[in-house]
Amino acid sequence: MKWIFLILSLSFILYSLFFILYSGKWDGQSRFTMVDLGPPVTISSFDPATHKGIHLLVPNNLEVDTSSGRGKFPAGSLAAAGTHSWASESISSYLGIFVTGEMSQLKQVDKLRWWWSARQVEWKTVDLAKTQLVNYQQTADGQSVGKLAPKWEQVASEWFASLVISQEKLTIGVVNTTGVAGLAASVARSIETSGMKVIEVSNSSQEMDKCEIATPVSLKKSVGVQLMKTVYNCKWKEGDKLTLSLGRDFTSR
C-alpha cells in the first residue's frame, strides 16, 4: 500500500507540473504581457530571459483606434464600451504589441505562473502621460485628447521585445487577404515590436477563411512562430519562407 501511495503521489505531482508548464497561454520563453483595464489601463510586461519588466500606465484620454471597426474611444472608457477581450485587443493593436491576455480572463495556471515569475523581475513603472510619447490636442468641445507620438514605435520595441525572439532573427512577410485596408500594416507593427523583422507587407485577392502561417519545417517550433500561432489563432503549413496570411476570421475578433 505504501508503494501505491508513493506512486500515486508522484504521478499527481508530475501531472500538476505538466499542467502548470504546458496548459496555459504563456509559452514560458517569450515576453509575458498582461492588460489591466483599470482605471487606469495598465500594461504589465516582463521578459523571462532578462528578468526585466515594465508597468506602463496609459492615460485615460489616449484616443484608441479600436478593433472591429467600432471607431475611436478614450482608453479609460474601453472597459465600459465592450467586452474585455475586445478592449484588450484594441489597446494592444493600437500600441502595436503582443498581449498574452487581459488580467481578468487569464487562465488560473497563467495567473499562477505570473505570480511566481514576477517575484524575480526587476520592475520599472512608466506613466505614459508624463513622457514625450503622447501628443495632445484640443477637441471642438475643449476636451484634451492624446495620440501616440511617432517615436512611440521605437521605444515600444525597446520595452516590449522578447530577447529569445530577437535572437532567432526571423524575417517574415505579412499578407492581408481580407480586403480590410491597413490590416497587414497594423499586424506588422506588433510583429516587429516583438523582435522579428517584417520584410514585406502585401494584399491578396484570394481571401482565406482562417489565419495561416507558412514556414520551412526547421522554423515550425521557433518561439516567434509559435507565439504568432497562439496570438492570431493560425494554422500552420510548410512553405519555402516565413509568411503570415491574415484570413476572414481575423476581422471578426
N, C-alpha and C positions, 0 to 999 in steps of 0.2 A: 504493500500500500504506500509505503514511504516513497518508493521509486516512482510509482504512478503519479503521486502528488508533485514530486520534483519535475517530472516530465511535463505535466500539465502547466505548472507554474512557468517553466522555461518557455513553453510554447506560447503562453499568454504574453510573456514579456517580448518575445520575438515578434509576435503579431502586432503588439502595441507599437514597437519601434518601426515596423514596416508601415503601419498606418500613419504614424507621425511623419515619416520621411517621404512617403510617396503618394499619399491620398489627397494632399492639399493642392492649391493652385500654384503656390510658390515653388519654384524648382530648386531652391536652396543654393543656387550658384549666381544667378543674375540679381540685379537690384530688386529689393522688396519695397514697393511704393504703395502707400495707403492714403486714401482720401477720407478726410473727416469733413462732412458738410457743414459743421459748425452750428451757429456762428462763432468765430469767423471760419470760412473754409480754410482748412489746413492740409497741406501735402506733407506727409512724413515719409522719408525715404532713406534707406541705408544700403550700402554695398557690402556684402559679406566678405568680399575679397580684401577690402581696405579697412573695414570696421569704422568707416566714416559715415555720418548721417546728417540729414537736414530736416528741420521743421520749417516749412515755408508758409507764412501767414499771408493769405490772399485778401486784398481789400474788398470790402462788401460792394463797393461801387465799380469794380472792374467789370467792364462790359464783355460778356462771354457770348461768342457766336456759337449757338447750341446745335446739338445733333438733331437729325430727323427733320431738318428744315423748319424748325419752330421759331427761328429768329434769334434776337439778342436779348439776354437777360442779365441783370446785375448778379455777380457771383453770390451775393448774400441772399438772393431770393430763389436760387436754383432748387433748394430742398423743398420749397413750397410749390414750385411750378410744375413738378413732375415726379416720376419715380426716382428713387435713389440711384438706380442703375443708369438712367438717362442723365441725371445730374452729374454723376461721376464720369460718365463717358464724355459729356460736354466739356467739363473742365479739363480733362486730360487731353482731349483733342485740341482744345483752344491753346493750351500750354505747349502742346507738342511733345508729350511724354507718355511712356508706357505706365499703366497703373495695374497693380496686382489685384486691387479690389477696393470697394468702399467699406469703411470701418464696420458698419452695422450688418453688412452682408458677407463678411469673411466667414469661411468655414471655421469651426472650432479648432481644428488642427492647425490652420494658418494663424489664428489668434494665439494659440499656444506657442507656435514657432516664433511669432513676432515677439511675444513677451520674453522668451528665452534668449533670442539672439540680440534683441535691443539692449539688453543689460550690458553687453560687451561693446556697444557702439559709442564713439565719441561724437556727441551731438552738437550742432550749432543751430540757432534759431534766427531766421531772417524774416523781417517784416517787409513784404514787397512794397508796401506803401511808402516806406522810408528809403527806398533805393531810387536809382535813376532808370529803373527798368519799366516804369509806368509813366505814360504821358497823360495829363488831364486836360479836359476841355469842358466848357460850359454848354449845357443844352439850352434850347429856347426858353425853357421854364426855369432856368437858373440852377439846374442840378449839375453837380460835378461828376463827370463820367471818365473812368480810366481806360486806357488802351495800352497794350504791351508795346514797349519801345522796340525799334528794330534790332537793338543789340541783345534782346532777350534770348534769342536762339543760341547765340554763342555762350552766354552764361548758363543757359539750361543744359547745354552739352557738358559743361564743367560740373554741374551739380547733380545731373541725373544719368550720366553714362555708367555702364557696368564695365568694370575692368576686364572681366573674363570675356565679354563680348568684344570689346575693343581689341583685345589680344588675338581674337580669331581672324581679324582683318577681312571680314566678309564684305563682298561687293554685291549689290542687288539691283535689279530693275523692278519697277512697280508699274503694273498695267491696270488701268481703270476700264472695266467692261460694262459699267452700269449706266453710262450716259449722264451721270451727275457731275457737273463741271467742278474741277478743283479737288476731287476726292483723292486722286493719286498723290497730288502735291501735299495735301494735308497729312496723309498717312506717311509719306516720305519724311516729313519733319520729325515724327515720333521715332521712326526707324533710325534716322541719323543721330538723334539725341541719345539713343541707347548705346551707340558706339559702332554701328555699321555704316557703310558708305553706299549711298544711292547713286548709281551711275547713269540711270535712265528713268524718266517718267513719261509714260505714254498712254494713249487711249486705244481701245479696240472696239470694233462694231460687233464682234462676236460675243454677245452677252452670256455670262456664266451664271448659274444659279447659286453657286457656293464659292467662297474664297478658296484659292488653291495656291500651294507653294510647290514649285518645281525646283529640284536641286540634283546635283550629282549625288550618287549614293554615299560618297565619302563625307558629305556635308549634312546628311539627314539628321544625325544626332547632335549636331553642333548646338551650343546653348542658344545662339541667336535664332536659329531656325525653329527650335522647339519653343522658344518664347513667342515668336510670331504665330505659330500654330495655335498656341493657347490663347493669346490676346485676341486674335482675329478668327478663331474657331475654323481654321483652314484644314482641308485635306491635303495630303502630300502625294506627289508623283515624281518619278525620276525624270530628270531633264539635263541638258548639257550645261546650263548655267542657272544661277540662283535667281528666280523670278517669283514675285508675289502678284497674283492676279486677283483683283477685287471683284466679287460677284454680287448678284442682286441681294443676297442675304445680308450683305454689309450695310445696305441703305435702310434696312428695317430694324437695325439695332436700337 
